[in-house]
Structures are given as C-alpha cells and as structure tokens.
Amino acid sequence: QVQLVESGGGLVQAGGSLRLSCAASRGTFSNDGMGWFRQAPGQERKFIAAINRSGGRTDYADSVNGRFTISRDNYKNTVYLQMNSLKPEDTAVYYCAADTSGLIRVPLGRRPSEYDSWGQGTPVTVSS
C-alpha cells in the first residue's frame, strides 16, 4: 500500500500561482498512474488532473485546463501540480491519489474509484 503525503497548499491571491507536491513512499511509484482531485465544502470530490506512469500522458478537467500542469519525477517518487492563474473557485482541499491496479488506462482515470491510495489532502485558499 503506497502512502501519499501532499504539501504546498496555502493562501494565495487570485491570479497567483501555487505548486503542490505529493510524495509517495513506495518503491513501485513509477508503475502507478497518479491523479489530483479536489473537494470544496459541501461538494463532491472532483477530478483535476491525471498522469500516467511514465509521465508521457496527461489529462485535465476542463475547469483547470490551460492553467494547471501535472508532472512527476519518478526518481524522487513525487507528483506535482503547478497551479497558475488561480481563481477563488479553485479553493478546496487538494488530494493526491495513486492507481496501483497495473492497468494502462485509456483514457486516464477520472473517477475516484479508479484510484486505490489517497493522501490526507492539502488545503488551498484563493482570495479575491
């Protein structure tokens, strides 16, 4: 079971940038697809971005496409989410997730059920 720890959340003004990190404890990290989700108060957990095991394929929710970038460094067992042009609607707790199924998903997983391990989340607040 891979353990995930998110970091980098905080308070930022609208239009600003923030970089989230997700550190994985498992040595098989490079075999796992990874995703970012977010959950605002009173809302369901929503897909934000996904990246395949090698980093060669990515996918984004329409709400963040063009503003957010997901990347990974398999040598560091870390996934990143670069968030630019932040909006107040981006305010949420951001969760990192790992897909340890071994499947090569086409398209990449967008559903929470397609991920097996989750971090505790890191809060992001965007002020207007």
C-alpha positions as CSV (number, residue, x, y, z in Angstrom):
1,Q,0.0,0.0,0.0
2,V,1.5,3.2,-1.1
3,Q,1.5,6.2,1.3
4,L,0.9,9.6,-0.1
5,V,1.6,13.0,1.5
6,E,0.6,16.2,-0.1
7,S,2.2,19.6,0.7
8,G,2.4,23.1,-0.7
9,G,-1.1,24.3,0.0
10,G,-1.8,27.7,1.5
11,L,-3.4,31.1,0.9
12,V,-2.8,32.8,-2.4
13,Q,-4.4,35.8,-4.1
14,A,-6.5,35.4,-7.2
15,G,-4.2,35.4,-10.2
16,G,-1.3,34.0,-8.3
17,S,0.4,30.6,-8.5
18,L,1.0,27.7,-6.2
19,R,2.8,24.4,-6.6
20,L,1.6,21.3,-4.8
21,S,3.7,18.2,-4.2
22,C,2.7,14.6,-3.5
23,A,5.4,12.4,-2.0
24,A,5.0,8.6,-2.3
25,S,6.6,6.1,0.0
26,R,6.5,3.0,-2.3
27,G,9.4,2.0,-4.5
28,T,7.0,0.9,-7.2
29,F,5.8,4.5,-7.6
30,S,7.0,4.6,-11.3
31,N,4.4,1.8,-12.1
32,D,1.5,3.8,-10.8
33,G,-0.8,6.3,-12.5
34,M,-1.3,9.3,-10.4
35,G,-4.1,11.9,-10.1
36,W,-5.1,15.1,-8.4
37,F,-8.6,15.7,-7.1
38,R,-10.1,18.5,-5.0
39,Q,-13.1,18.9,-2.7
40,A,-14.7,22.1,-1.7
41,P,-17.0,22.3,1.3
42,G,-20.4,20.8,0.6
43,Q,-19.2,19.4,-2.8
44,E,-18.1,16.0,-4.1
45,R,-14.5,15.2,-4.7
46,K,-13.8,16.2,-8.3
47,F,-11.1,15.2,-10.8
48,I,-8.5,17.8,-11.6
49,A,-5.6,16.1,-13.4
50,A,-4.0,12.7,-14.1
51,I,-0.7,11.5,-15.3
52,N,0.4,8.0,-16.5
53,R,3.3,6.0,-15.0
54,S,5.9,7.4,-17.3
55,G,4.6,11.0,-17.4
56,G,4.1,10.8,-21.2
57,R,0.3,11.2,-21.0
58,T,-1.7,13.7,-19.0
59,D,-5.4,14.7,-18.7
60,Y,-7.1,17.7,-17.2
61,A,-10.5,18.8,-16.1
62,D,-12.0,21.5,-18.3
63,S,-12.1,23.8,-15.3
64,V,-8.3,23.8,-14.9
65,N,-7.1,23.0,-18.4
66,G,-4.6,25.6,-19.6
67,R,-4.0,26.8,-16.0
68,F,-2.8,23.7,-14.2
69,T,0.0,21.4,-15.1
70,I,0.6,17.9,-13.6
71,S,4.1,16.4,-13.7
72,R,6.1,13.7,-12.0
73,D,9.6,12.9,-11.0
74,N,9.9,9.2,-10.6
75,Y,13.5,9.5,-9.3
76,K,12.0,11.5,-6.4
77,N,8.8,9.5,-6.1
78,T,6.9,12.7,-6.3
79,V,4.0,14.1,-8.3
80,Y,3.4,17.9,-8.7
81,L,0.6,20.1,-9.6
82,Q,1.6,23.6,-10.8
83,M,-1.4,25.9,-10.4
84,N,-1.3,29.2,-12.3
85,S,-3.9,32.0,-12.7
86,L,-5.7,30.8,-9.6
87,K,-9.3,31.8,-9.1
88,P,-11.4,31.8,-5.9
89,E,-13.4,28.9,-7.3
90,D,-10.1,26.8,-7.0
91,T,-10.4,27.0,-3.3
92,A,-10.6,23.4,-2.0
93,V,-8.7,20.6,-0.3
94,Y,-6.5,19.0,-2.8
95,Y,-5.9,15.3,-2.8
96,C,-3.2,13.2,-4.4
97,A,-4.2,9.6,-5.5
98,A,-2.4,6.6,-6.8
99,D,-3.7,4.0,-9.2
100,T,-1.9,0.7,-8.3
101,S,-4.1,-1.5,-10.5
102,G,-1.4,-2.0,-13.1
103,L,-3.9,-1.2,-15.8
104,I,-2.9,1.1,-18.7
105,R,-6.0,3.2,-18.8
106,V,-7.1,4.9,-22.0
107,P,-8.2,7.5,-21.3
108,L,-6.5,8.2,-17.9
109,G,-8.6,7.7,-14.8
110,R,-11.0,10.4,-13.9
111,R,-13.1,8.6,-11.4
112,P,-12.1,8.3,-7.7
113,S,-12.9,4.6,-7.8
114,E,-10.1,4.1,-10.3
115,Y,-7.5,5.1,-7.6
116,D,-6.5,2.9,-4.7
117,S,-4.5,5.1,-2.4
118,W,-5.1,8.6,-1.2
119,G,-3.3,11.3,0.7
120,Q,-4.7,13.3,3.5
121,G,-5.1,16.4,1.4
122,T,-3.6,19.9,1.5
123,P,-5.9,23.0,1.6
124,V,-5.7,25.7,-1.0
125,T,-7.5,29.0,-0.4
126,V,-7.6,31.6,-3.2
127,S,-8.7,35.1,-2.0
128,S,-10.4,37.6,-4.2
